[in-house]
Amino acid sequence: MAFRRVLLLLLLFLSALLLRSLYGATNFGEDDAFQVYLIGLKWYTTGIFPYWGPDVVYTQSQIPGALQGLLVGGPFFLKVVPEAPFLLLNFLSLSALCFLGWYLAQRIPAVPKWFLFGWLLTAPWAMNYSTHIENPSYVLPAAVMFFVSVWEIFPIYEKQIVATKWAFFWLGFSLFWVMQLHLSWVLMLPYIGLTFWFQAKKGQGFWRAALFFLLGAAITASTLVPTIMEFGVASSGGTEQNIEFNPSNLSEIPNIAAKMLSFACGEVARYTGDYTPEPLEFLKAYIWAAPCTIFFALMGLAQFALFAFSFFQKTSVKTSTSVKTSTSVKTTADKSADKSAINKKPLEWGKVKFFMLASIGLVCLSYLFASLPPKAHAFYLLFPVAMWYSFYCYGELFRSKRFRILAIAFLVSGGVFHFALAQKNAQRYGLWAKREKVEAAIAAKDYTILGLRRESVLQMSSRENVWEKKSEGQYRTGYEYKNPCFQPQNISCNVFRNG
């Protein structure tokens, strides 16, 4: 029996892996996603070590560290197919979401597992930012491990599920993972500081926790060390230029709170189009999916209202789980008790609310030092926090049969919406439109067949050291390039040059 269950779970996992990988491959052609893919492809085709990670477009800077290039380019060494990076990404993100689902099922037993796992794996923010090649997608696995560890160390629960030493290990591992993928890593520092403070208050195990933190950090920091050794003081990649005092973002506090809650909602408009005509055009183009899409969007708004209202719900007295009576007929008192139980929250609810509010406050504070207005994907790191909070908000609603039916319809309608969205994205951004170019680039060991990498400020400043300046705007290395796109970092390693 146990073997059959394991086999069934394995088949479900592999099916989900395949579907999520195919879904992610429908969103390939967008600029940022395309550039991240090129980072890995460049390493595989040229053999040049990927010292730098994703670009920060607005300041023409690059995040230091080789992790992004290794995660995207590494799968090509195992299987030389264009879809290889998608498979690794989705294996990592799916494993992380399954682990998060397992953890939340232990902590929030009031929410049935079929909804908990179903929603974690199919929520729009889980489908669109953990399935396709883009740096926030790679943040999710570390974010899950990070916040599960934080929840275990913080005084939120009476009993621990994860041992303290391993929680600190994952804190260190996650920090340097995210540091090489996205600037949102700075948001992790206050949580880490508090975990050490809480551990110190216990009066024991502090140095052991610090040791395991360093052990975890050493693993992921190992891909950052080569960049530091090679570039020294310039190894920041110019990312410090993104720090700028910006008090105007104080007006964005309600917007940030709304974006944070939206991570756990059935959000439609963001993925069908940013402007009003685009969602309407989507509904017209996929009329067969329109009823489900509209229902899914309305339910998403209802979720948002529930999550916002839940901030004002108080913690209830801890109640025991329901016990079956000897009779099948419920009395009026029983029914009244069931209705009142729907609004009850567990003892840790107050701490969960405070954690969520504090996390929103932390994001608001961080944007006082950001030159740009807040964008939800920029703090996707906090996706697990929003999901964790949201499942508590449902309380005992699943006791109602009507609500369970509504939840099933919600998940099904979301599946229909994603199917229609995948068709839309595949036509415009799908990997298959450029698959032949990817294959040609791999075969020729020349990633420039697919496209060119952006040039960073650091690369611009070092151009003089590589090229011989002939006249204003023109450089040469034994021969001239008329096209300004043909710059040193964009030349394949199999092109001879003597500059």
C-alpha positions as CSV (number, residue, x, y, z in Angstrom):
1,M,0.0,0.0,0.0
2,A,2.8,2.4,0.9
3,F,4.6,1.5,-2.3
4,R,1.5,2.4,-4.4
5,R,1.1,5.7,-2.6
6,V,4.7,6.6,-3.2
7,L,4.4,5.6,-6.9
8,L,1.2,7.7,-7.2
9,L,2.9,10.7,-5.6
10,L,5.9,10.3,-8.0
11,L,3.6,10.2,-11.0
12,L,1.7,13.3,-9.8
13,F,5.0,15.1,-9.3
14,L,6.4,14.2,-12.7
15,S,3.1,15.2,-14.4
16,A,3.1,18.5,-12.6
17,L,6.8,19.0,-13.5
18,L,6.0,18.4,-17.2
19,L,3.0,20.6,-17.3
20,R,4.7,23.5,-15.4
21,S,7.8,23.2,-17.7
22,L,5.6,23.4,-20.8
23,Y,3.7,26.3,-19.3
24,G,6.9,28.1,-18.5
25,A,8.2,27.6,-22.0
26,T,5.3,29.7,-23.4
27,N,6.9,32.8,-21.8
28,F,10.4,33.0,-23.3
29,G,10.6,36.0,-25.6
30,E,10.2,38.8,-23.1
31,D,13.3,40.9,-22.7
32,D,14.4,40.1,-19.1
33,A,13.6,36.4,-19.5
34,F,15.5,36.3,-22.8
35,Q,18.6,37.9,-21.3
36,V,18.6,35.6,-18.3
37,Y,18.5,32.6,-20.7
38,L,21.4,34.1,-22.6
39,I,23.5,34.3,-19.4
40,G,23.5,30.5,-19.2
41,L,23.7,29.8,-22.9
42,K,26.7,32.1,-23.2
43,W,28.5,30.1,-20.5
44,Y,27.7,26.8,-22.2
45,T,28.6,27.9,-25.7
46,T,31.8,30.0,-24.9
47,G,33.1,28.3,-21.8
48,I,33.7,31.8,-20.3
49,F,32.9,31.6,-16.6
50,P,29.7,33.5,-15.8
51,Y,31.0,36.0,-13.2
52,W,27.9,38.1,-13.4
53,G,24.3,37.4,-13.0
54,P,21.1,39.3,-14.0
55,D,21.1,42.8,-15.2
56,V,19.6,45.8,-13.3
57,V,18.4,47.6,-16.4
58,Y,17.7,51.0,-14.9
59,T,21.3,51.6,-13.7
60,Q,23.0,49.3,-16.3
61,S,24.5,47.3,-13.5
62,Q,24.8,43.6,-13.0
63,I,24.4,41.4,-9.9
64,P,27.7,39.7,-9.0
65,G,28.0,36.0,-8.8
66,A,27.9,32.9,-11.0
67,L,24.8,31.2,-9.6
68,Q,22.4,32.5,-12.3
69,G,24.6,31.4,-15.1
70,L,25.2,28.0,-13.6
71,L,21.5,27.4,-13.0
72,V,20.6,28.3,-16.5
73,G,23.6,26.9,-18.3
74,G,24.3,23.8,-16.2
75,P,21.3,21.8,-17.5
76,F,22.8,22.0,-21.1
77,F,25.7,19.8,-19.9
78,L,23.2,17.1,-18.9
79,K,20.9,17.3,-21.9
80,V,21.5,19.5,-24.9
81,V,18.0,20.6,-25.6
82,P,16.6,24.2,-25.4
83,E,14.1,23.1,-22.8
84,A,16.8,21.9,-20.3
85,P,16.9,25.0,-18.1
86,F,13.1,25.0,-17.8
87,L,13.2,21.5,-16.5
88,L,15.7,22.3,-13.7
89,L,13.9,25.5,-12.8
90,N,10.6,23.7,-12.5
91,F,12.1,20.8,-10.6
92,L,13.4,23.3,-8.0
93,S,10.3,25.4,-7.8
94,L,7.9,22.5,-7.7
95,S,9.9,20.7,-5.0
96,A,9.9,24.0,-3.0
97,L,6.2,24.4,-3.4
98,C,5.5,20.8,-2.4
99,F,7.7,21.2,0.7
100,L,5.8,24.5,1.6
101,G,2.5,22.7,1.1
102,W,3.6,19.8,3.4
103,Y,4.8,22.3,6.0
104,L,1.6,24.4,5.9
105,A,-0.5,21.2,6.1
106,Q,1.1,20.5,9.4
107,R,0.6,24.0,10.7
108,I,-2.9,24.8,9.3
109,P,-4.9,21.5,9.4
110,A,-8.2,23.4,9.0
111,V,-7.4,23.9,5.2
112,P,-7.7,20.6,3.3
113,K,-4.6,19.3,1.5
114,W,-6.3,19.2,-1.9
115,F,-6.9,22.9,-1.8
116,L,-3.6,23.8,-0.1
117,F,-1.5,22.0,-2.6
118,G,-3.8,22.7,-5.5
119,W,-3.7,26.5,-4.9
120,L,0.0,26.6,-4.1
121,L,0.8,25.0,-7.4
122,T,-1.7,26.9,-9.6
123,A,-2.0,30.4,-8.2
124,P,-1.1,32.9,-10.9
125,W,2.0,34.2,-9.0
126,A,3.2,30.6,-8.6
127,M,2.5,29.7,-12.2
128,N,3.9,32.8,-13.9
129,Y,7.0,33.5,-11.7
130,S,8.4,30.1,-10.9
131,T,8.0,28.3,-14.2
132,H,9.7,30.5,-16.8
133,I,13.3,31.6,-17.0
134,E,13.7,34.8,-15.2
135,N,15.7,35.7,-12.0
136,P,12.7,36.1,-9.6
137,S,11.6,32.6,-10.6
138,Y,14.8,31.2,-9.2
139,V,14.3,33.1,-5.9
140,L,11.3,31.0,-4.9
141,P,13.1,27.8,-3.8
142,A,15.3,29.7,-1.5
143,A,12.5,32.0,-0.3
144,V,10.5,28.9,0.8
145,M,13.4,27.4,2.7
146,F,14.2,30.8,4.2
147,F,10.8,31.7,5.6
148,V,10.0,28.1,6.8
149,S,13.3,28.4,8.8
150,V,12.3,31.9,10.1
151,W,8.9,30.7,11.2
152,E,10.5,27.8,13.0
153,I,13.0,29.9,14.9
154,F,10.7,32.8,15.7
155,P,8.5,32.2,18.8
156,I,5.4,31.6,16.7
157,Y,4.7,27.9,17.3
158,E,4.8,25.8,20.5
159,K,6.5,22.8,18.8
160,Q,9.2,22.8,16.1
161,I,9.0,20.7,12.9
162,V,12.4,21.6,11.6
163,A,15.4,21.3,13.9
164,T,17.0,24.6,14.8
165,K,20.4,23.8,13.4
166,W,19.0,23.0,10.0
167,A,16.8,26.1,10.1
168,F,20.0,28.2,10.5
169,F,21.7,26.2,7.8
170,W,19.0,27.1,5.3
171,L,19.1,30.7,6.4
172,G,22.7,30.9,5.4
173,F,22.2,28.9,2.2
174,S,19.2,31.0,1.1
175,L,20.9,34.4,1.8
176,F,23.7,33.9,-0.7
177,W,21.5,32.1,-3.2
178,V,19.1,35.1,-3.4
179,M,22.1,37.6,-3.2
180,Q,23.3,36.4,-6.6
181,L,19.8,36.5,-8.2
182,H,18.0,39.6,-7.1
183,L,18.5,42.8,-5.1
184,S,15.7,41.9,-2.8
185,W,18.2,39.9,-0.7
186,V,18.6,42.9,1.5
187,L,15.1,42.2,2.9
188,M,16.4,39.0,4.4
189,L,18.8,40.7,6.7
190,P,16.4,41.9,9.4
191,Y,14.8,38.5,9.6
192,I,18.2,36.9,10.0
193,G,19.2,39.4,12.7
194,L,16.0,38.6,14.6
195,T,16.5,34.8,14.4
196,F,20.0,35.2,16.0
197,W,18.5,37.5,18.7
198,F,15.7,35.0,19.5
199,Q,18.3,32.2,19.6
200,A,20.5,34.2,21.9
201,K,17.5,34.8,24.3
202,K,17.2,31.0,24.7
203,G,20.5,31.0,26.4
204,Q,21.9,27.9,24.6
205,G,22.8,26.7,21.1
206,F,23.8,30.2,19.8
207,W,27.2,29.2,18.6
208,R,26.0,26.0,17.1
209,A,23.4,27.9,15.2
210,A,26.0,30.3,14.0
211,L,28.2,27.5,12.8
212,F,25.4,25.9,10.8
213,F,24.5,29.3,9.3
214,L,28.0,29.7,8.1
215,L,28.1,26.1,6.7
216,G,25.0,26.9,4.6
217,A,26.3,30.2,3.5
218,A,29.6,28.7,2.4
219,I,27.9,26.5,-0.1
220,T,26.1,29.2,-2.1
221,A,28.8,31.9,-1.4
222,S,31.3,29.6,-3.2
223,T,29.8,30.8,-6.6
224,L,30.2,34.5,-5.6
225,V,33.9,34.2,-4.5
226,P,35.3,33.9,-8.1
227,T,33.7,37.2,-9.0
228,I,35.2,38.9,-5.9
229,M,38.6,37.4,-6.6
230,E,38.6,38.4,-10.3
231,F,37.2,42.0,-10.0
232,G,38.0,43.1,-6.5
233,V,36.5,46.4,-5.5
234,A,34.5,46.4,-8.8
235,S,32.8,43.2,-7.9
236,S,29.6,45.0,-6.8
237,G,28.8,45.3,-10.5
238,G,27.5,48.9,-9.9
239,T,24.5,47.7,-8.0
240,E,25.1,50.3,-5.3
241,Q,23.7,52.8,-7.8
242,N,20.3,51.5,-7.1
243,I,20.3,53.0,-3.6
244,E,18.7,56.4,-3.6
245,F,16.6,58.2,-0.9
246,N,13.1,58.5,-2.3
247,P,10.5,59.8,0.2
248,S,7.9,60.0,-2.6
249,N,7.5,56.3,-2.2
250,L,5.7,56.9,1.1
251,S,2.6,57.5,-0.9
252,E,2.9,53.9,-2.2
253,I,2.3,52.2,1.2
254,P,-1.3,51.2,0.3
255,N,-0.1,50.0,-3.1
256,I,2.6,47.9,-1.5
257,A,0.1,46.3,0.9
258,A,-2.2,45.5,-1.9
259,K,0.5,44.0,-4.0
260,M,1.6,41.8,-1.1
261,L,-1.9,40.4,-0.6
262,S,-2.3,39.9,-4.4
263,F,0.5,37.2,-4.3
264,A,-2.1,34.8,-2.8
265,C,-5.1,36.0,-4.9
266,G,-6.5,34.9,-8.3
267,E,-5.0,37.8,-10.1
268,V,-6.0,38.0,-13.8
269,A,-5.5,41.5,-15.2
270,R,-1.7,41.5,-14.5
271,Y,-1.2,38.5,-16.8
272,T,-3.7,39.3,-19.5
273,G,-2.5,42.9,-20.0
274,D,-1.6,46.0,-18.1
275,Y,-4.2,48.3,-19.8
276,T,-8.0,48.0,-19.8
277,P,-8.4,47.0,-23.5
278,E,-6.0,44.1,-23.2
279,P,-8.0,42.0,-20.7
280,L,-11.1,42.6,-22.8
281,E,-9.3,41.5,-26.0
282,F,-8.1,38.4,-24.1
283,L,-11.7,37.5,-23.3
284,K,-12.8,38.1,-26.9
285,A,-9.9,36.0,-28.3
286,Y,-10.6,33.1,-25.9
287,I,-14.3,33.3,-25.6
288,W,-14.5,29.7,-24.6
289,A,-12.5,30.5,-21.5
290,A,-14.2,33.8,-20.7
291,P,-16.8,32.5,-18.2
292,C,-14.1,30.7,-16.2
293,T,-11.7,33.7,-16.4
294,I,-14.4,36.1,-15.2
295,F,-15.4,33.8,-12.3
296,F,-11.7,33.3,-11.4
297,A,-11.1,37.1,-11.4
298,L,-14.2,37.7,-9.2
299,M,-13.1,35.1,-6.8
300,G,-9.7,36.7,-6.7
301,L,-11.3,39.9,-5.6
302,A,-13.2,38.1,-3.0
303,Q,-9.9,36.6,-1.7
304,F,-8.4,40.0,-1.5
305,A,-11.3,41.3,0.5
306,L,-11.1,38.3,2.9
307,F,-7.4,38.8,3.4
308,A,-7.8,42.5,4.1
309,F,-10.7,42.0,6.4
310,S,-8.8,39.2,8.3
311,F,-6.4,41.8,9.6
312,F,-9.2,43.0,11.9
313,Q,-10.1,39.5,13.2
314,K,-9.0,38.7,16.7
315,T,-7.4,35.5,18.0
316,S,-9.9,33.0,19.4
317,V,-9.7,30.7,22.3
318,K,-8.1,27.4,21.2
319,T,-10.7,24.8,20.5
320,S,-10.4,21.1,20.1
321,T,-11.0,19.4,16.8
322,S,-14.5,18.3,16.0
323,V,-15.6,15.0,17.4
324,K,-18.2,12.9,15.7
325,T,-21.4,12.3,17.7
326,S,-23.2,9.1,18.0
327,T,-26.2,10.4,16.1
328,S,-26.3,11.6,12.5
329,V,-28.7,14.5,13.3
330,K,-27.2,17.7,14.6
331,T,-29.0,19.8,17.1
332,T,-29.6,23.5,16.8
333,A,-26.8,24.1,19.3
334,D,-24.4,22.0,17.2
335,K,-25.2,24.0,14.1
336,S,-24.8,27.2,15.9
337,A,-21.4,26.0,17.2
338,D,-20.3,25.1,13.7
339,K,-21.2,28.5,12.4
340,S,-19.3,30.3,15.2
341,A,-16.3,28.0,14.6
342,I,-16.0,29.3,11.1
343,N,-14.7,32.6,12.4
344,K,-12.3,31.1,14.9
345,K,-8.6,31.5,14.5
346,P,-5.8,29.5,16.1
347,L,-3.7,30.8,19.0
348,E,-0.8,31.8,16.8
349,W,-3.1,34.0,14.6
350,G,-2.0,37.2,16.3
351,K,1.6,36.5,15.6
352,V,0.9,35.6,12.0
353,K,-0.9,38.9,11.5
354,F,1.9,40.8,13.1
355,F,4.5,39.0,11.0
356,M,2.6,39.8,7.8
357,L,2.1,43.5,8.8
358,A,5.8,43.8,9.8
359,S,6.8,42.3,6.4
360,I,4.7,44.8,4.6
361,G,6.3,47.5,6.7
362,L,9.8,46.3,5.8
363,V,9.0,46.4,2.1
364,C,7.7,50.0,2.5
365,L,10.8,51.0,4.4
366,S,13.1,49.5,1.7
367,Y,11.4,51.6,-1.0
368,L,12.4,54.8,0.8
369,F,15.8,53.9,-0.6
370,A,14.8,52.8,-4.1
371,S,14.8,55.1,-7.1
372,L,11.8,53.3,-8.7
373,P,8.2,53.0,-7.5
374,P,7.3,49.5,-6.1
375,K,6.7,46.6,-8.4
376,A,5.3,43.4,-7.1
377,H,7.8,41.1,-8.8
378,A,10.6,43.1,-7.1
379,F,9.6,41.6,-3.7
380,Y,8.5,38.2,-4.9
381,L,10.8,36.9,-2.2
382,L,7.9,37.4,0.2
383,F,5.5,35.2,-1.8
384,P,5.7,32.4,0.8
385,V,4.7,34.9,3.5
386,A,1.6,36.0,1.7
387,M,0.6,32.4,1.1
388,W,1.2,31.4,4.7
389,Y,-0.9,34.3,5.9
390,S,-3.7,33.7,3.4
391,F,-4.3,30.0,4.4
392,Y,-4.8,31.2,8.0
393,C,-7.5,33.6,6.7
394,Y,-9.7,30.8,5.5
395,G,-10.1,29.7,9.1
396,E,-12.8,27.0,9.3
397,L,-14.6,28.0,6.1
398,F,-13.9,24.6,4.7
399,R,-16.3,23.1,7.2
400,S,-19.0,24.4,4.9
401,K,-19.9,22.1,2.0
402,R,-20.9,25.0,-0.2
403,F,-17.5,26.6,0.3
404,R,-15.7,23.4,-0.6
405,I,-17.7,23.2,-3.8
406,L,-16.9,26.9,-4.5
407,A,-13.2,26.2,-3.9
408,I,-13.2,23.3,-6.4
409,A,-14.9,25.5,-9.0
410,F,-12.3,28.1,-8.3
411,L,-9.4,25.8,-8.9
412,V,-10.9,24.4,-12.1
413,S,-11.7,27.9,-13.4
414,G,-8.0,28.8,-12.7
415,G,-6.8,25.8,-14.7
416,V,-9.0,26.9,-17.7
417,F,-7.6,30.5,-17.4
418,H,-4.0,29.3,-17.3
419,F,-4.6,27.1,-20.4
420,A,-6.0,30.1,-22.3
421,L,-3.1,32.3,-21.1
422,A,-0.6,29.7,-22.1
423,Q,-2.0,29.7,-25.7
424,K,-1.8,33.5,-25.8
425,N,1.8,33.7,-24.5
426,A,3.0,30.8,-26.7
427,Q,2.0,32.8,-29.8
428,R,3.9,35.8,-28.8
429,Y,6.7,34.7,-26.4
430,G,6.9,30.9,-26.8
431,L,10.2,29.1,-26.8
432,W,9.2,27.1,-29.9
433,A,9.3,30.2,-32.1
434,K,13.0,30.5,-31.4
435,R,13.8,26.9,-30.9
436,E,15.7,26.5,-34.2
437,K,17.9,29.5,-33.3
438,V,18.7,28.0,-29.9
439,E,19.6,24.7,-31.4
440,A,21.8,26.4,-34.0
441,A,23.5,28.4,-31.3
442,I,24.2,25.2,-29.3
443,A,25.5,23.3,-32.4
444,A,27.8,26.2,-33.5
445,K,28.8,27.0,-29.9
446,D,27.9,30.6,-30.7
447,Y,25.2,32.1,-28.4
448,T,25.1,35.3,-30.5
449,I,23.0,33.3,-33.1
450,L,20.1,33.6,-30.6
451,G,20.8,37.1,-29.4
452,L,23.2,39.5,-27.7
453,R,23.7,40.2,-24.0
454,R,23.2,43.7,-22.7
455,E,26.3,45.8,-21.9
456,S,26.8,47.0,-18.4
457,V,28.5,50.1,-17.2
458,L,31.4,48.1,-16.0
459,Q,31.9,46.6,-19.4
460,M,31.6,50.0,-21.0
461,S,34.3,51.4,-18.7
462,S,36.7,48.5,-19.5
463,R,36.2,48.8,-23.3
464,E,39.2,51.0,-23.6
465,N,41.4,48.3,-22.1
466,V,40.2,45.8,-24.7
467,W,39.8,47.8,-27.8
468,E,42.1,50.2,-29.5
469,K,40.4,53.5,-30.0
470,K,40.5,54.7,-33.6
471,S,38.2,57.7,-33.5
472,E,35.1,58.9,-31.6
473,G,32.7,56.0,-31.2
474,Q,34.9,53.5,-33.2
475,Y,37.1,50.8,-31.8
476,R,39.2,48.1,-33.3
477,T,40.9,44.8,-32.4
478,G,42.7,44.1,-35.7
479,Y,39.5,44.9,-37.7
480,E,36.5,47.2,-37.3
481,Y,32.9,46.6,-36.3
482,K,30.4,48.9,-37.9
483,N,27.6,47.7,-35.7
484,P,27.9,49.0,-32.1
485,C,26.2,45.7,-30.8
486,F,29.4,43.9,-31.7
487,Q,31.4,44.6,-28.6
488,P,33.9,42.4,-26.7
489,Q,31.4,40.6,-24.5
490,N,29.2,39.8,-27.5
491,I,31.8,38.1,-29.6
492,S,31.7,34.3,-29.5
493,C,34.8,32.6,-28.3
494,N,35.3,30.9,-31.7
495,V,35.8,34.2,-33.5
496,F,39.5,35.0,-33.8
497,R,40.6,38.4,-32.6
498,N,44.0,39.8,-31.9
499,G,43.2,43.1,-30.0
